[in-house]
């Protein structure tokens, strides 16, 4: 691209300025941050001519950059957490964040459930903790501009180590409650040792009416024979632009389930990058998105099968009301040594109103000849026959629609093993439908 | 599940080293000066005796092309093409515009005989049932050397002639439609074609006429160092029907030759166009040396209501294929169909697929694509299905299967499905029962498993279309169709 002069957009210039003034204040190795920012700015904000961002033009969506959030006072943090409702009925170990900063006072480090170790990332970065070497388990994710921005600006986070079977779920609760718009960048690393198991809940909430800009990265290393249940809820405020990345490397004979439920944010993009690195592993990545108004939500997924006999199932359900836009981009990569792979990717979208749109791009990249890979994508409105059936039995139209939408999204949600977390998601769907009527 | 032996054998039988059409014909050729310049374009235009507006059209395209960049998004890789190292025009020196077959160089006639292409009308009559007759336009490098059944078609009102002749004889008709489906500025290769296209076929079927026979064009690249840039324009006026076939072959050479064609189809109200291709350009040798670069823009415009355009392609040749025959479903109730079988062997690279753009109400489209990759080849399906705001009631069904033979090749699928209308229903490789539950039920009731029934129905569908290919083209195609897709990877 030598013959192209990059013209910086105001947002890109603002990011450059923000990095310039923040880089000496941020903890840890300044060089790796600078390197990541350099990589980002060499290409700038991705736009629709960049294939991976064809349907989510960040250059157009991100016109102004909010200032990066300061550490909240203890009072502010407490107040913000009081307002937080996500997974309120699930009893779990709370790991809360307010305005992108870990609230360490809320965690009793001396009484953590057995098998759990937590290290605040800020401290770890400052004193060069040995676990830092485990960051970026999916090396190719660092080519992604959203990930690069997170690496440049990450201000806080936690590193969690799980050994053995941990019964208590761990709830990473992110709340952004600053009075004016702020940007945040958090990084969480979860290392699940061989034979260990854990349920991770992750919730993201922010105040309505404020243009918050969170950029969250969660990285996981799941060992051999591990079992990870990951449930993520996006309940961001109605003006928030939320970018997130989940990158995981999974060992052999492991089970890994992840679901992302989108019930908020003006614009969101959730990227999942997975490498199946050991034989006979089972991966399930699901998505359930409820979009209305002029919301835009992008689910991007890349699964690399890097070992024999792995199975992956991806099921993404999107319900689109009003003028909202849904995006699904999925890709399964099977290199020639990953024989006997069984991959299945499906994206289904329901368009409830006239102005909505859905963009699907389910991709396969296959180099092995003894594999089974399938992908599907459907998109359409509610089945008239089913509606008629229900209405003929006395249900008003809205109720009949709600019932069908619940069933539609339920298919993606039913895999959540933790009962109270699953209930919470079902309730989220119900209240979304209620608000619609 | 790996491919079954039968499939492997069948694919092997059409491997790159089995190429049957690699011979060369010794004919003295007249060529334009090497390279691309305004002068070369003027030379081509003068050779064709074109009116001023056509020359201007070409020159405008050339100016535009100079500002464009070669696309690099396809999953293919090749050495940079030197566009100034190609002859853009090559025609048999001895009588480049023969009036009858007797005037055609006997060497060229022999070539078509060897290829099995009937150029003599009586031969065709003697050989095949009358309703299966095929009119042939034979394009040899840059010029059309023979067009059969012109007179008989004329009686039915059908115009079938080389496009260069049509520009002279029916300038208004050509001018009205040329470049309206694939605009001059469409893409790098289409713009290049607009500047330098030499020949190709022109078809006009008047209102209410069912074209009395199959039309076809046979493209042969013969001369070294040349590129072939043909342009085909087919117009089916209201309520008419035409079926058109194209075949293509080239000699075995160590060099890569460029073939950048543009095909435009226009179907007005209630009209139907069937366009079938058996693409068998020289694929290069087993080490990837030589072969044709097939960079083609094909697009059909269902301009009228209830119009239908069907693309059928059997792709076995070319070193690199870059083509996406598309349908713009503009007219209400119009229908677009795409059936494709692409087999890649040796070092071939295929990046092909289709676009179905739903603009009108109640438009329907169907895509059935099968890719088979063997050797060290790469086979990519890339397709777009989109419904615009006003495409109420649009329907699409897509099914693309691919099969790998050996673990040094790659099969990729890159579908784009975009819907801006809530009443549009798109299914990309959705449940098999959606093909037709009745048919499935019928087959299963008679003891076939679900897979067997699906294969039967899908293959039956493709066969249905391919069986309409005339004998001359059908042999290769039938062989490919019989390839079972057992062990398909999805």
Interface residues (C-beta under 8 A of the other chain):
Chain A: X51 X320 X336 X339 X349 X351 X352 X353 X354 X355 X356 X357 X358 X359 X360 X361 X362 X363 X364 X365 X366 X367 X368 X369 X370 X371 X372 X373 X374 X375 X376 X377 X378 X379 X380 X381
Chain B: X1 X2 X3 X73 X389 X402 X404 X405 X406 X407 X408 X409 X410 X411 X412 X413 X414 X415 X416 X417 X418 X419 X420 X421 X422 X423 X424 X425 X426 X427 X428 X429 X430 X489 X490
